[in-house]
Amino acid sequence: MSNRVRTRFAPSPTGYMHIGNLRTALYTYFIARKNGGDFILRIEDTDQERYVEGATDVIYKTLRLAGMNWDEGPDVGGDFGPYVQSERMGMFKEYAEQLVKAGKAYYCFCDKERLAKLHEADALGAMYDGHCRDLPEEEVAAKLAAGTPYVIRQKMPKTGETTFHDEIYGDITVENAALDDQILIKTDGMPTYNFANVVDDHLMGITHVVRGNEYLSSAPKYNLLYEAFGWEVPKYVHCAPVMKDAHAKLSKRNGDASFEDLIAKGYLAEAVVNYIALLGWAPKGEEEIFTLEQLIEEFSLDGISKAPAIFDPVKLKAINAVYVRNLPLDAYIEKIKPYLDQAIQRTDYDIRVLAQVLQPRTEVLPDVIDQVDFIDALPAYDNAMYCHKKMKTTEESSLTALNAVLPVLEAIDDWNVTTIHDALMGLAAQMEVKNGWLLWPVRTAVSGKQVSPGGGVELCAILGKADTLCRIRKGIAQLGG
């Protein structure tokens, strides 16, 4: 194995990218990029029962949306292909038969009935009892010649210990007697997941394997396979799970969001990636907002925790808010435009001014919908909204204010935030009243809302001159003027 770092992300095409899976991809990608190595995408599609049509495209789309580009893979090629496991089927049986010849594996002819009885005898699910482990060569040859169905099992040592090293958990030792003679090749000639993984990782020169810690128990079996072939063992990085809470893992079946779901709910891909990277990994300093390039630079294996990470929607939303508010205005407008089109029918409003007042008030993109419901039509509102203790306004004072404002606004030719602001501030100075005393009635009259995005000046600019004047006249009439 060369010294060049080579990592792989090997998802199954089962329909979506769950959060834990994407985190595995990220850490795998970080290791490769930080070390100037290769990031490989391998599709493990041998479990046809769980295969979902089009799921491979979902994987491509998700990784690209997350900013991860692979150096080798099914769609880009490479020197170690094919990169789709089902296209590599021919080689696995040959490798298993090599182990049989070396005495490290054996043919097992036990039928389903015998295995079922074996499991029934032990409520915990008995390990295979080694019935075919030491069959005479002549008997094996005869059964093969007769076409008796078989699997190929790994011949585990029955004494001693196997130790493997994990980059997160350190050295872990298991008693060999506790290891089952796992199946390598099934009766249909297909490899098991564990066996295909080891062979593929070796043939592709993989140096680091990142996966969930549920595979810790399989690691000794992997190591014994590497040892049996005389291959170099990759570095293992086992990560604790991502949990919904202290008791339950995140699960799509339980309605927990996948990466696609979060994007559909109005989260920015960059923010989701930033947050997922922090699920179980801690950077050195206090900063938590990182670009993908900064994450690569900051990432180190010693920052990965052994404790499960709890998915916190509140923190995700807070991180997303930072990203939304840091967007250039034009980029923000592009992001919210589909939501505005969904919420607003008219097209003559000032979208730039609206975006400027919405952006500081947006945590996730759909937040804008409920904030713009006054633009198409003035909602019905109670006159009590004109009364504001802090602004010292009453219904009577508001009527006075609106009557004073109307001719000033009517006189503005170049309608924009600056001209509206200057005209209204000039009026407040002339009337010797506080700005809020004058602007609160304007905001109420043009929005009909207790809480609105922006103050009276911005709202007038957003709505345009004709609609603003119409709404102020309605306000005057409603107040009895």
C-alpha positions, 0 to 999 in steps of 0.5 A: 500500500502506498503512503498516499491517503485514500478514503472511500464513501460507500453508501447503499442506494436506498433512497435518501441520505440520512444525517449519520450517513452524510456525516460519515461522508464528510469525515471521510472527505475531510481526511482525504482532502486534509492529507492531499489524498483521494476521495473515492465514491463506491456504490454498494448496491448488492442488497437488491431488496433495499435498492431504490430506483434513482437512489444513486442519483440522489447520492450524487446530488446530495454529495455535490450539494454538500460541496464534496467532489470525488476523485474516483467513482462510477460517473468519473471513472478511475484506475480502481473500478468498477466503482459499483459493487454489483459490477465487481461480483466475479472476483469475490468468490475467487478470493474466498476460494483462495482462503479455502486453499490456505485453510483460512475458510471452508465450504459449509453445506448445512441446509436451512433446516439444520441452521434453524434448529441450531438457532432454536436451541439458543434463544440468543441466536447461536453461533455456527457450531463448526459442523462443516469446519473440518470435513474430510477433503474427499467428502467436500469434493464429493459434495461439490461434485454432486452440486450440493448447495454451500456457503463459504465461511471464514475459519476463525481461530478458536483460541487466543485473542485478536487486537485491533486499533481504532483511531477513536477508541484505541486498542480493542481486544476480543477473545477469538472464541467469541467470533462466529465463523462468518459467511463470506460467500452465500449460496447464490455465489454473492459475497456478504457485505463484510467480505466484499468490503474488505476485498474492495477496500484492499483492491482500491488501496483504501488507507482509512475507513470511517464508519459507525461504531456499530461495526466495532464488533465486526472489526476483529473479523475484518482484521483476521481477513486482512491477516489471512490474505497478508494484506495491510490493515487500513486505519479504522475510524469508528464514530458514535451514532447521531441520536434524536435524543438520549434514547433513540437514534435518528431514523427516517422511519420515525419521521426524522429529517434527511439531508434532502428534507432539511434542504426542502424545509429551507435550510442552506446546504452549507449551514447543514454541512457545518452543523453535521460536521459538529455532530460528534466532532469539536474544533480546537477553539470556540468558533463554530461557523466554518466554510467547507474549506475551513472545516477541512483545515480544522478537522482532526481525528482527536476532536471526534468524541466517543459519546453519541451526538444529539441532533439539536434542531434549535442549534441547526436553526441558529447556525442556518440563521448566521448563514442566511444573514451573511448572504449577499443581498442578491443571493438572498433574494434568489433563495427567497424568491420561490417563497415570495412567489408562493406568498405574494401575487402582485409583482409591483412591490420593491423586492430589494427593500423587502429583502433588506428588511426580511434578511435579518428576520430570517432563520430558515427561508420559509420564515419570509412567508408569514411576514409578507401576508400584508403585501397583496392586501391590507388585512383587517385590523383593530384601531387599538393597534394604533395605541402604543405606550412606548411611542406615546400614541393614541387613536386621536394622535394617530389620526393627527399624524396620518393627516399630516403625513398624507400630503407630505407623501403625496408630494414625493416624486422619486419614491424610495427609502431615502426620499420617504425617510427624509420627508417623514423625518423632516415632518417630525422635526417640523411638528416637534414630535418624536419619530416613533410618534409619527412612524408608528401610525404609518406602519400600522396603517400600511401593514395592519400588523402588530409586528412587521418586517421593517418600519413605516419608511421601509414598508412605504417603499416596499408597497409603492406610492399608490398603494401606500397612499391608499392604505393611509387614506383607509387608516384615516377613514377607519379612525374617523377622519 
